């Protein structure tokens, strides 16, 4: 399978590359050249990225560039994001979503995997009052620039799936960590209700690439991606059941007090 990865230079990129390398033929893209941390976390130097895999400079908000990058691909993984800048956030999160789906239609690509904050659907109204929240609740993104633009991107992508033969799997992330991060480091304990390790997040995308699309209930499905949590604020049951994904890192030191 030939897989296009958009936003490969981001923080999830090297972890995803480490999981997918050797399984798929990868075309990596981003606005700039591979950064030092990119190659280092994947296990090799940045110049080796371009020796091992095709690497293109692509602006996801540019339709022509996305169209060109998607040519000949079998699947698209979009991990590009822009959070705060009003215009650029709209261009990347909304216009970028349109460009990706349009490219998928143009090149007969039936599998698209995209990422967004859990607030894309599971906004503050749910988080404050409810428990065992599934990704299939009515969307409640609120008015924050990041979740609102991501939510718009999801909705226009859903329209594409309703009118064309392609499937979208939309992954809802929030905060990431390494399994050996300490409780409270960088205030990550604040975000413990929706937390996953980088490696487990990358593995979820691998599961989506391997999945038989015929097993999905519809052509547009959202998935909560986080480790098992004792408070059961959110539910990742659907992700486990449909994708066959199981988080390997339980991160229980984030919510258990040390003994002694």
Secondary structure, DSSP 8 states (H G I E B T S, - for coil): -EEEEETTTSTTHHHHHHHHBTTBEEEEEESS---HHHHHHHTS-HHHHHHHSEEEE--TT-HHHHHHHHTT-SEEEE-----S-HHHHHIIIIIHHHHHHHHHHHTT--EEEEEEEGGGTB-HHHHHH-SSB-TTS--B--S-HHHHHHHHHHHHHHHHHHHSS-EEEEEEE-EEE-TT--TTGGGGGGGGGGEEEHHHHHHHHHHHHHS-GGGSSSSEEEEE-----TT-SB--HHHHHHH----S---GGGTS----
